[in-house]
Amino acid sequence: MASPSLQRRLGLGDAVFIGLGSMIGAGVFAVWGPAAAAAGTGLLIGLAIAAIVAFGNATSSAQLAAAHPTSGGTYAYGRAELGPWWGFIAGWGFVVGKTASCAAMALTFAAYAAPSGWERPVAVAAVVVLTTVNGFGVTRTAGAARVIVVVSLGALAAAIAAAFSAGATTGWLTAETMWTGGGYGILQSAGLLFFAFAGYARIATMGEEVREPRRVIPRAIVIAFLIALVVYAVVAVGVLSALGPAAVAVSTEPVADAAAGSGWAWIGPVVRVGAAAASLGALLALIAGVSRTTFAMSRERDLPGFLDRVHPRTHVPLRAEMFIGAVVVVLVAFIDLRGAIGFSSFGVLLYYFVANVAAMRQHREARRYPVALQITGAIGCLVLAVTLPWQSVVGGVVVVAIGVAYRGLRLRFARRR
């Protein structure tokens, strides 16, 4: 095996598609129901709040990536700018939370693509196939991401065209419907919608594999974010216009239901294909991102050192990818995590809070964006974390506490040796 270093093979387009594959995930087909239940039409305000917070996080990640073009994302940035413990907490929350998200996304894909009773075997097969694709090299990952994103966006475009063709409901955009859930409901919807934009972290975690990273990564993060924002805004208006906030709030498949009003017989299968493809795209990018953060943490011995090896031919962290894939297969085979990963949300907010604080600490010569954006991102992460359901907060705190205990014991044993 070669020394633990990766090769720079990704260009701007590759990085953008990997980010979009994470952001245009299955959530765009399903998140509108919970968001409308929390805030009614006010989810549009929630989307704007989520976008502001996410833009602060995105610019912080871009600024940090330009200064630290290495694998691991905020784990590496936190270590470099704030110290090892900050980096570890961000990395630990990301790896544990997003590994659970991988399992949830695999099961979501199977729910759309598998015949009844075959969901778990199909989900396991999806994890194995995508882990194998990632193992063939980062250019294969980028190529697969391009195909999946194009299919997902094509299905979304058809669905929203169908929704608009069905004609708009009346009275869906009023002061009353805008404040259905009050301020707290709007913040809850913002918390739900925030995670639509979190995929730009996948670009940063792969920073050691991007060509001209100081130029490409910041541009890719901002471009992917802006494209995703436009997509989510158009889908939100289309779904609310076709169904109205009350119907959206009780729908489990709001995009499909909005499109069904058109009477186009073929639109249902198209939406299912799009949702399945979006799930695969998110899963592909998640496995790649989590394995790179695992690789970076292993290289610093914050995770077991045997995971820091790079394959000499494909130049990917193959052991880390296989390890993450194996863990996800076990989770998919035995546990349904689709409704039980609230701590993942907490972990993502903690991850970006550390990113914003790290960006605030950078020297003036490294600064690309106003510090006000980093302050906005940090405060926004804390506010959205507080408005999560209490079970999510408790689960997140428990996960962080386990990680802190693990690292503390490892450091104690290392000192004794």
Helices and strands as residue ranges (DSSP letters): H 12-23, H 27-30, H 32-39, G 40-42, H 43-67, H 74-81, H 84-113, H 119-135, H 138-165, H 175-178, H 182-194, H 200-205, G 207-209, H 213-243, H 245-250, H 254-260, H 267-299, G 305-308, H 318-334, H 342-360, G 364-366, H 371-386, H 390-416
